[in-house]
């Protein structure tokens, strides 16, 4: 629908709605207009009902007696009623409907408005309905002046509809005097809200989300469909009437709103986040697969859409990269509508997320109400990758990373497994089934909500089919078995002539065909059929294929989407199990490799769209391979087959697979298996492909660091002797990255060699061209960090001082409004902080304190952002150490308290990144408190440090010494502070197993 046509349709809809609420008000021989604001109450002008306690109201041919409840101002003798000239009239019997929707503010100057009322004797005799079109001229005292159509007698009390907002913005006070008919005013809606607050509150409550007037005015349903599709806010619910085997596959009984949502506290927290002031744009919710992230987000969307008037939903893959989608989003935000965008599988959606955040940073309206919810299995390295790819990190400044705890209870705290058993039995029309006696006990061994639900569903399906429930089996594996059996039975019934689908081998083939939409999601019908045909030909060459369009029809029967495509298997853990099962069944890694190559080889040139599609496939394979941080399958017979198949596919189509592998591995917390696949191929591929891959490599430590080191080493060797300025600069950037990635791999000596070459090259660039001072300063700073890590403080100090001098010179020359100044402020702060730490190590405490103070000052001048927070925290910690060493004890307490406060805020938002850092910073602050005699405050800080360090002791042996020292001080202080004497025994008990046997 075109925009003009859409606008006309909206105006027509609003006109119909307002006309239904307009009434004629008669007082004897005189009449005026009015409008319903609820089923039993209307508003009109006070002068229309002047001198009458009862009036006659006509609406849609019905005549209803009514009582004048209140006039403002009260009755007066002169002919002209003063401001606001309003009257509330109560009907003797209520009428259907909820009245007009009152606006919250008056219309802007120049706004188009319309008014619908009654007049007499214009073209026909008697009182007739009429319409006026006008524009807002501006304020006239406390009234609003309107111009346009001629205002005629009888329109006093008519509603004024703001065609922009779609809400009634005032009451027409038609003429200057009873005798005059030209010109007029509107009583603004603010007067109604001020003098009739209870009536306005009733009106607002009645026009809740989903009511016709609200939907027409805001356009929310249409906007929601355009942004998120018909099923954008929540997956399509499975019909209870249709939920009988085999019409609904087992996997879909675990998703798609089949079971009622079980309330959990995180929903309230997310709703509070949506209402937060100031606005906090971004939140990352992470948990292992099956914890209920998607279900929770779908319920959040439903609640916001149905109860709060939001536009909320799941963004489709690739949608935020489309200009039309971004325009739709901007228009919704400009209209004042709050929007929530959810990204499921956020680790595979970096391009979409960055496109959205960069767009709203540049083009988002002021005061917009936007929330972005990311769902992922872990927070790192996703969060770091996001920081590196965003053009500005403002969106991350207040963002929070929240782990989602698993919940194992049903409604009102009842055990989840028996409750789910009963619900599934009801859905499958077998209420008489009894749950196994051991179901609840067996459920206690599951580590996820999905596992418990799968356990209950498997028990129902097994008993329904007359089998014996194997309580020790993996419930998700069992559900996958139910899924594939039902799928094979459907194929056998629908395509009986397909010999390839018969017997055990036919069952294996059916599983392979079922996997294709999961590994190649979002394909059109023709694309999916072509993929099915390619995969069959690769696995069973020369054999007669079944009718793949018939296979596609069967897939659509079981796994339909709202846009006519085939949905991948959900929950995703079922898809992962099927992936491992199919790869293991293929047996020969060569067949598996041919299968993957055929699936990915869609023909045509290698473009970004094809690489993105391949990355989607690899993301599913990586999850099946165990590349997620929690719930990882450490070992499985299919892993070797998958690794070999990926290596073969990478050899067959390196220009497609290698960039996709890098894209996938860069955001996974355990990408080492993908790195092992990459390394051999990276040693043999051509320089052009290496240059393409280089642009996609993470710029931070990751599981791909070994692969990045290979790429950069080969490109550095291939570049030979660089001649031009551009070539030299490219070599410098590669050397810097190469040194850092070598350091990530523990190759300190080689990292220093590369860093030394980078320093020399950057110095030569400055001398030769008079530019690139920032690159030289960065090279100096990086090498000083590497030298510091090797304990070479003197050499590191010299380089660090040089880096600071260069950064300070750049900062002095950077104009205040230059966008590059932000980068320069943070680089200078970071370099100063490093210099201060080196000076402290060299006992240059006064210089260290001065440089640390300067670092904090510059950092505080930078714009808020995630990197600014990170840098400021380091600078505050360094400043505190410097002040303590120089005897500035009181000042050290101040900066220490600031560091603790900032770190606690960051740790609350991103615990995975910052929480482990908190004990050390608390210890540092406590040291300053002790030096100033504030033993009680020091005790409280140390107590928190000891508490936060406990979870770190197992995984970080270096924390044992720090914890031992903290507990010793706590034991001493508790004996000196009577208030805490009762805690001394606990400290000694914790200290006993940590004591150094030689100390």
N, C-alpha and C positions, 0 to 999 in steps of 0.2 A: 504494500500500500504506500503510495507516494505521500510525502510530507504534507502537501497542500490538501490532498484528499483526507488524510488522517486528521488534520486540523479541523477541516469542515465537519467530519464525522463527530469529533469531540464536541464542537460547538453545538451541533444538532442534539447530541445526547444531553448536554448540560441544559440546553433550552427546554427540552422535554421535561427534565427533572424539575427545573425551577417553576415552569408553568403549572405543574401538578400541585405545587405548594402555594400558589397565589390565590388570594381570596378577595371577594368584594365585601366591604363593610358598610352597612346601611344604618343610619340614625334618622328614622322618620323619612323626610323627603331628601335629605342629604346623603352622599355616599363618598367613599374613598376606597383605597386599596390596603392590603395587608398581606402577610405571609406567615405560614406556619413555621415555628422553630421546634416544635415537637408535635406529637399526635393530638395534644389537647390545648396547646397554647400558640397564640399568634402575636406578632408585633405589628403596630401601625403607628401613625403619627398621633400625638396627643390631641392636636387640633381637629382631627377627623372625628373623634369621639367626644369632643368637648360638650360638657353639660349632660352627658348620658351615663347611667350606670349599667344599662343593658343595651346590646346592639344585636343586629341580625347579620349573620355571616353566610355568604353563598360561596360554595366551592364545588366545582364539577356538577352543577345543577342541584346540589343538596343545600337546603336551607337549615341552618343550625343557630339556635339561640346562644348568646354568649354574654359573659359578664366582664366589665372593665375592672381589672384587678388593681391597676395602678397607673397613674399618669405622672410623667416627669417632664417639666415641673407640674405641680398641682394646678387645679383649676384657677383661672384668672378671668377677669371681666373683659379685658381688652381683646381685640380681634386677633392679635398676633401672639402666638405662643413662643416663648423663649427657648433657648437651648436646654436640653437636647430635643424637645418636642417628641417624646416617645411614650407609647402606651402599651401595656401588657394586657391581653384579652384572653380569658379562659373560656373554652367551649363547654357547652352543657353535656356533650358526649364526645369522646375522643374519636378521631378519624384514623384510618390506616396510614402508616408512614411515620417518618421520624423528622420531617421538616427539612428546611434548607440546611446547608452546611455553612456556618458562620466563619468568616475569615479571622485571622489573628492580627491583621494590620490593614491600614487603609491602602488603597491602590496608589501607585507611583504616578507622578505627573506624566501625562500623555497616554496613560493606560486606556485601552478600549474597555468600555463597560456597556451592559445592556440592562434595561429595566422592563419588567412585565407587570402590567396593571390593568385597570379598567377605566374607561371613559364613556362619554355619552354623546350620541348624535354626531359622529364624525362622518361615516358613510351610510350607516344603517341606524334606524331608530332604536332606542333603548340602550341599556348599558352593555358595552362590548369589551372584550379583551383586546389589548393593544400592546405593541412593543416599541421601545425606543432604543436607538443606538447612539452612543455618545462617547466623548473622551473626557478625561480628567484635566481640567484647566489648572487647578491648584487650590491651595487653601484660601478660604475667605472667612477670616476669624476662626471660630471653632468648627465651622462647616467646611465642606469641600464643594467648590464650584464646578459644575459640569457644563459642557457645551456640545452642540450637535443637534439632534432632532428636537423639534419644538415640544415643550412640555405642556400638557393640557390638563384641565381640571379633572379630578378623579384619580390621578396618579399618586397623590400624597399617600405615603405609607407603603409604596411598592418597594420590593427588594431591588437592590442594585448588584448585578452580577459582574464580578471582575473576570473578563474572558481569559486573562492570563493565568490566574491561579485557579479559576473554576469555582470560586467560593463567593458567597454574598458578603460584600465589603461595606454595605451601608443601607440606609433607608432614604427613599426619595422624599424630599420636602419640596414639592413641585414648584411653588411660585413665591414671589416676594410678598404678595398680599392676596387676600381672597379674590380681589378684582383682576389682578394681573395674571397673564398666562405665559408671558415670555420670560425666559431665564429661570434659574432655580438652583437649588442646592441639594446636597446629599448630607445626611447625618452620618458621620463616619462610624464604622463598626466599633472603634474604641469607646464611643459613648455607650453603645449597647453593653459592651464588656464591663464598663465601669459601673453602670447603674443597674444592670440585671445579671450579676455574676453567677447566681445559682442557675438561672435559665441557660446561660452560656455553658456552664459546666455540664448540665444535662445534655445539651446539644452536642458537645464534644464527645461525651461518652457514647452517645448513640451512633455517631459516625465513626465507628471503629473500622479497622482495616477489613476489607472485603465487602463493605456496604457499597451500593451502586454509586452514590454521589461521590464518595471518597475515591473509588476506583476511577470514575470518569474524570474527576478533577486532577488527580495526580498522574493518571495514566500508568499506575504501578503494574497492573497485570500485563499490559502490552510491553512496557519497558522490561519487565522481568523476563518475558518470553524472548525478547530480542537479545538480552544479555546472556541468559542462562538456558534458553530453550524451554520446552514445555515441562521437562523433568529436571530443570536446573537446580531447584531448591532442595529437592530430595529425590532419591531414586523412585521410579514408579512402583507403587505398592502391589504386591501380589494379591490378587483377588481371593478372598476366602472361599468363595464358591468354586473357584477353579483349582484350589489347592488340593488336588487329589492325584496320586501317582497314575500314569507318568506325566500328566499334563504340566506339572511344575517340577523341574529337576531339583535334586536334593540341595545343591549349592544355593539356589535362589530361595530356598526356605530359610536359609541362614541370613539372608540379606533382604533388601528391598522392602523394609517395613512390614515383614510378615508378622513378627512378634511386636507387642506393644512396647513402646520405649520405657525402659526402667529408669526412673529418676536417679540422677547422680549429682553430687555437689558441683562438679565442674561446669554443668550447664548454667547454674546461677552465676558462677564466676565469669563465664564468657558473656552472659547477658550484662553483667555489671561492667565488663570491659567495653562493651558496645556503648554504654551510657557514660563512660568516664569523661571527665573534664580535668585537665585539658585532654584533647584527643590523643590517643596512643594508637597509631595506625596499624602496627604489625604485631602478630603473635604467632609463635611456632609451637604447635602441639605435637609432641613426639612420644611414641610408645612402640613396643614390638607389634608385629602383625597380629591381628586378632584381638587387640585390646579394646576396640570399639571407637576408634578415632572417627571413622567415616559416619558411623551411626550417630555419634554425638553431634558432629557438625551438621548432619542432615536435620536433626531435631532442633538445633540452634536456628537453622534457616527457617524451618517451619514456624517456630515460635516468633521470630522476628517478622516474617511475612504475614502471618495470620493474626497476630496479636498486637504488633507494634508499628505496622505500616512501613516496614523496611522493604528494600529490594535486595534479597539475599539469595545466593545460590552458588553452585560449583561452576567455575570457569572451564569451558571446554578446551581441550588441547589446541593450542595455536590461536585461540580467539583474541587474547590481549595483544597479539602481534598484528591484528587487522585494524586499519584506520577507522573503519565503520564502527567496529566494536568500541573503540576508544572514544569515538564521538558520542555514541549512545551513553556511555558511562559519564562523560563530561556533562551531557545535557541533563541526565538524571540528577547529578550533583548540583548543577546550576539551578535546577528547579527546587532545590532544598530537600531532596529525598535522601535519606540515609541509605547507604549501600554497604553490604558485606560481600566480599569476593572470597570464595574458598578454593584453595589449590590442594587437591588430593595428590599423593605421590609427589610432593614438592621437590624431592631430589631430582626428579626427571623434568621439572617445569621451570628451570632457572631462567630460560630465555623469556618465557611468558611473564614470570614474576617481575623481572627487571624491566620489561617493556611497560608493564602497568605502573610500577613505582616511578620510573623515569618520566613517564607521561604526566602523572599527576603532580610531580615536582615542577615540571615546566608549565603545564597548562591547566592544572586543577584550580577550581575557583576558590576564592577566599572563603573561609568558614565552612568548607565542605565537611560532610560527615561520612567518612570512608573508613572501613575496617578491612584488613586483609588477613585471613587465617590460613596458615600453612600447616599441612598434615604430613608428617614424615615418620620414619622409623627411628631416626636419631637426629641429633642437632648438629654434630660436627662430622665431616667438614662442610656440610651444607651451609652453615651460617657464615663460615669464612669465605666460601665460594661466592656467596651472595654479596658480602662486603666488597670483594674484589671486582665484581662485575658491575655493580651499581655506579653510575656516573657521579652520584652524590649519596652519601650514607646517612642523610637526615632521617630516613624512615626507620633506621635501626637504632636511633639514639634512645628512644624510650621503649623499644620493643622488648618483649618478654619471651623467654623460652620456657615452656612448661611441660614437664613429663606427666603423662597421663597414667594414673595408677589404675591397675586392674580392679574391677569390682566383681565379686562372686555372689551377690545376693540379688534376689528378685524384688518385686514391689513389697514395701513395708518390711524389708529385712528378711523375708522368707528365703530359704536356700534356693539358689538359682536353678540347679539341675532338675529337681522334681517339678518346680514351677514350669520350666521350659518343656519338660516331658508332657505335662498336662496340656500346655498350649499347642504343641505340635500334634498331639493326639487329637485335639479338638479340630485343628485345621485339616487333618487327614481323615476326619470323620470316623475316628475309632476311639471315642471317649472311654469305652469299656476297658481298654488296655490298662494294665497295672504296671507301674514303674518297677524295675528290678530293685530288690531290697538293698543291693550294694551300690546303687546309683550315686547317692549322695557322698558316700565314703570315697568312691572312685573319682568323683568330681574334685575332691580336695587335692588330688595329685596334679590337676591341670594348672597351667600357669597363665591362662588367658580366658577372657570371657568367651571368645570364639571356641576354644577347646571344650569348655563346659557345654555350650550350646550344641556343638557337634556331637558330644557324648550323648546328650539327651535325644537328639534327632536320630542318631544311629540306633539307640535302644528302641525307639518307636518303629523305625523302618524295619529293623531286624525282626521284632516281634510281630509286626503287621504281616511280614512275609513268611511267618512260621518258623523262623530260624532261632538258634540259640545265641544269646547276646554274649560276645567275647569281651568281657569287661577289661581285660588287660591290653587290648589292641589300641593303637593310636586312633583316636576318634576321627581326626581329619583324614587320615589314610582311608578309613572305613567309608567316610562320606564321599571321598573321591571314587571309591569302588562302586558305591551306589550310583554315583553320577555316570560313570562310564558304562555300567551295565544298562541303565535306562537309555542312554544314548545309543548303544549298539542295538538294543531291542527296537528302538524307533527306526533306525536305518534299515534293519532287516525287514521290518514290516512295510516300510515305504518304498524300499528299492530291493525287492526280493530277487530280482534277476542279476544283481551284482555279485558275481562269484567271488570277487576279491574280498567281500565283506563277510564271507561265511567262515565258520570254524574259529579256532583259537587265533590263527593269523589274521582273520577278519576282525577279531576283537582288538588286536594290537593296531591294525590299520585304523579302526574307528577312533581309537584313542589319539592317534597321530592327527587325524583330520579334525578332531575336537580341539586339539591344541593350537591349530593354525590361527583362529581368531584371537587367541590370547597372546600369541607371539607377534601377530600383525594386526593390532587393534585399529578400529576406525576406518577400515577399508570399505569402499563402495561394493555393491554386489558383484559387479564385473571384476573388480580388482581382487576380491576375495576368492572368487571362482578360479581366476587365473593362478592365484597363489596355491590353491588346493591342487590344481592340475600339475603345477611345477613340482610341488613336494611329492606327489604320487609318482611322477615320472622319475624323480631322483632316487626314491627309495625302492621302487619296483619297476625298473626300466623294462620296456617291452611288454608289460602286462596290460590287459584291457582295463581301462579306467571306468569306474562307475560314473553315472551322470552327476557331475559336480554341481549342476544347478539344482538337482534334486537334493543333494547333500546340503546345499545352501538353504533350500526351503526348510529342511529339517532343523538346521541351526537357527533359522529365524523363528521357528515354532517354539523353541525352548529358550532362546536367548535374544529376544527382540530388544531394540532400542527405540527411542522416540523418533529418530530420524530415518528409520527404515534400514539400519545396518544391524550387524551382529555384535552383541556385547561380549567382551572377554569373560572368562570364568571369574566369578567372585564368590566368596572372599578370595583375595589374591593368594592366600596360602594354599588354597585348593589348586590354583593354577600352578604354583611352584611344585606341589607334589606331583601333579600330572606331568610337568616338564621333566622331572627326574625319572618318573616311571617310563615315559616314552623314550627318553634317551637310553635308559638301561635296557629297554626292550629292543631297541635297534641294535644294541650289542657292539657291532663293528663301528669304531670311531669314523671310519671312512664313509659309511652310510650316513652317520649322524652329520658329518661335515658336509656331505653332498646335500643333505636335507636342509641344513641351515643356509648354505650357499644358494640353493634354489629358492628358499623362502625370501631371502634378501635381494636376490637378483631380479629386480622388476624391470630391467632394461632401461635404456635411455641414458643421458648424461648424468654424471654424479653432481647433483646440486644439493643445496642446504636442506631442501625438503626431504630428499632421500636419505641423507645422513641423519636427520632428525628421526625419520621413521626407523632406520636401523638402530638408533640409540634406544628407541622404545622397546624394540625386540631384545636388545642386549640388557636393558634394565630388568626385564623379567628373568632372563637367563642368569643375571648376576644375583638376583634374589634367590633363585633356585640353587645357585652355586654356593650360597652362604655368605654373601658380601654385605650383610647387615650386621650391626653391632650387637643386637640383642636377639636371643633365640636363634643364633646362627647354627646351621647344620654343619658341624665341623668336618664330618667325614661321611661320604655316601658313595656307593659303587658307581653312581652315574657321574660323579665329579670328573673322573679321569676321562670318561667318554666326552663330556662337555668340553673340557680343556683342549683335548685333541681336535674335536670338531671345530672349535673356535680358531685354533691355529690353522687348520686347513682352510676354513672360510676366509681367514685373514690373508692367507697366501693366494687364494683364488681372486679375491677382490680387495686388495689392500687400500685402494683409494677410497673405498666405502667403509670398510670395517675399522681401519685404524683411527680415523677421526671420531667415529662413533664410539669406539672403545675408550678413547680419551675423554670424551664428553661424559660417558657413563661413569667411568672410574673416578673422575674428578670430584664427584659429590657423594661417593660412598665411603663409609668409615673403614671398610675392610676390603680394599680393592686390590690386594696383593695378587689374588689369582688372575685378575685381568692384566696386571702388570707383567706377570710371568708369560701370559699369552703375547703381550705386546713386544717384549724385549727381542726375541729372535727376528720378528718381522721388521722392527725398527733398525736392526743392523744391516738389512739388505735392501730396504726400499729406497727410492730415488730422492734426490735433494728437493725437488719441487713438492713432493708429498711431505717431506720432513718440514718444510717451511709452512705448509698448511697446518700440520699438526702442532707446530710451535705456537701458533696463535691461540690454540685451544687448551694449552697446558695450564694447570693451576699455578698461580703465582705465589703459593704458600706451601708449607710443608704438607705432604700428603702421601698416600700409598703409591702415588704415581711418580714420586721423586726419582726413583731409579730410572724410569722410562724418560723423564724429562732430562736427566743427565745424559742419557744416550743421544737423544735428539739434539741437544745443544752441543755435545762434543762433536757429533758428525757434521753439523752445520758450521761449526767453527773451523773444522779441518777443511771442509769443502769450499769455504769462502776464500782460502788462499791469502794472498796479499791484497788487502783492501786498499783502494786508491782514493775514491771520492769521499767527500765529507759524509754523505749519506751512508755509504758502506762502512765507514769507520764507526759511525754512531750505532749502526745495527750490530756491529761486532762488539762494541762496548756493552750494549744491553744484554747480549747473549753471554758475555763473560760474567757479568754481574749475576745473572740468573743461574749460570752454570756453577759458580762458586757456592751459591746458597743451596742448590740442590745436592751438590757433593757433600756439603756439611750435613744436610739432612740424612745422607746415607752413611755418615760416620767417617768419611774420607777427608779428614781435617787437613792433611798435608797437601793433597791435590786441590782442595778448596782454597787454601792460602795461595797456592801458585796461580790459580785463575784470578783471584782477587788482586794479587800483586800486578798481574798483567793488565787488569782493568784500571788500576790506579795509574799505571804508566800511560796507557792509551788515552785515558781521559785528560791527563795532564798535557799530552801532546795535542789533543783536540783544542784545548783552551789556548795553547800557545800558537797553534797554526791558524785558527779561525777567529779567536777572540770571543767565542761563544761557548756554551755547554758547561758553564761553571756549576750549575746544579748537578749535572751528571758527574762532574769531578768530585763534588762534595759528597754525593751519594756513594761513590766508589771508595772514598777515604773512610766514610762512616762504616760501610759494610766490612771493610778490612779490619778496622779497629775492633769491631764486634768479634770477628773471627780470632784475632790475636788475643783479645781478652779471654775468650773461651779456652785458649791454649795456655793461659797464665802469663803471657808476655805483656805485662802491664806497661813497661817503659815504652816499647814500640807502639803499643796501642794508644798511649797518651799522646804521642807526637802526631799520629794520624788524626786522632779525635780533635785535637786543637785546630789543626788545619781545616778539618771539615766544618767546625763551628765558625771559624773566621769567614769562610766562603759563604756559609748560610746567612750569617749576619749581614754580609755585604749585599747579598741578594734581597734580603728582607728590607734593608734600608732603601733599596731602589724600587721596590714593588709598590705601585700606587695603592691607596686604600681600597679602591673599588675594583682592582684587578682580581679576577677569579683565581689567578695563580697565587695570590697572596695567602689564601687559606692553606694551600699545600705547603707553602714556604714557612708559615707559622708553625705547622705541626712538625715539619722536617727539622726546623731549627730547635724546637722544644725537645724533640727526641735526641738530637745530637748533643744538646747541652746536658740532658739527663745522663747520657752515656759518659760524657766527659766528667761529670760530677762523680759518678760511680768509680771511674778509673782514678780520679784524684783522691777519693777516699781510700782506695786500695793502696795508693802511694803516700798516704798520710798527709796529703795537701788539703787539710780539712777546711780551712778558711775559703780557699778558692772553690772547693766543692760546694760549700753552702751558698756562695754567691751565684755560681752557675745554676744550681738547682732552683734557687729563687727566681732567677731570670727565666728558666724553663717553664715554671708554673705560670709566671706572669704572661708569657707569650701564648701559652696553651689556653689560658682563660680568655684571650682575645679572639680565639678562633671560633667559628660558627659551631653550634652544637652538632654533634654527630657521633657515630659509634667510634670512629678512629680518635676523635678528640677526647672522648671519655677514656679510652684505653691509654692514650698518651698522657693525659692529665693524671691518671692514677699512678703511673710509673714515676712521673715527675714529683708528685706529692710524697711518695714513699722515699725517693732519693733525697728530697728536701728535708724530710724528717730525720733521716740518718745523718745528713750533713749538720743539721742544727744540734743534734745530740752530741756529735763529735766536737763541735766548737763551743759547747757549754751554753748554748741558747736553749735552756731546758724548757722554759715556758713557751717559747715560740715552737719548739719541737712538739709539745703537747697539742698546740693548735693545729699544725699541719698534719700531725698523726691522726687527730680526730677527724679532720677533713678526708684523709685517705680512707679511714675505716668507714665513714659514712658513704662515700662514693662507692667503695667496694661492696658494701652491703646492698646498696641499691642495684649495682650491676649483678651481684650474685643472686639476688631475688629474681631478676629478669632472665639471667642466663646462668643458671647454677652449674651446668656442665663446663662452662668456660672459666668461671671466676671463683666458684665456691672453694676449690682446693687452695686458692691463694689467700683466703681469709685468715687462717690461723697464723701465718707468718706476719701479716700486717697487724693483727691484734697483738702478737708478741712484741712487735716493734713499738706500737703505741703504749703498751704496758710498761716497757722499759723507760719511756719518757715520763710516764706518770710516777713511777717509782723514784726517779731522780728528783722530782718536785715534791716528794713526800705525800703523794696522793695514793696511799697504799690501798685504800678501800676500792677506788676506781680501778687501780691496777689489778686487784684481785678479780674484780668482775670481768675485766677484759681477758685476763688469763683463763678464767673459768670457761668463757666462751671459746677461746682458742683451743683449749683441751677438748672440749666437746666436739668442735668442728673437725679436729684432726683425727678422731677415732676411726672414721671410715677410711682414712687414707693410709693407715698403718700397714695394712696387709699388702697393698699394691705399691707402696713407695717406701722402701727401707730407710731412705735418708730422713724420713719423718720421725723415726724412732728416737734419734738423739734430741731433736727439738721437743718432742713430747716428754721425754725424760726430764729435760731442763724445766719445762713449764710445770710439770707435776711437782718437782722439787720446790720451786718457788711457791706454788700454791700450798704445799704442805707447811712451809715455813710461815707464810702469811696467815694461814688459818689458825696457827697456834698463837700468833700475835694479835689477831683480830677476834675478839670474843664473839662477835656477831656470827663468825663462820667457823667457830671451833668444832662444831658438830660435823663438819664436812672433812676434817683432817683424816679421819680413818679411811674414808673413801679414796682420798688422794694417795695415801700410802698403799692401799690395796691395789690400785691401778699401777702404782710405780713399781711394785715388787717384781713382776715378770719382765720389766723393762730395764732393770738395773744392769749396768755393765759388770760382768763377772770379774773383770780386772780392776774396776774402779772402786 
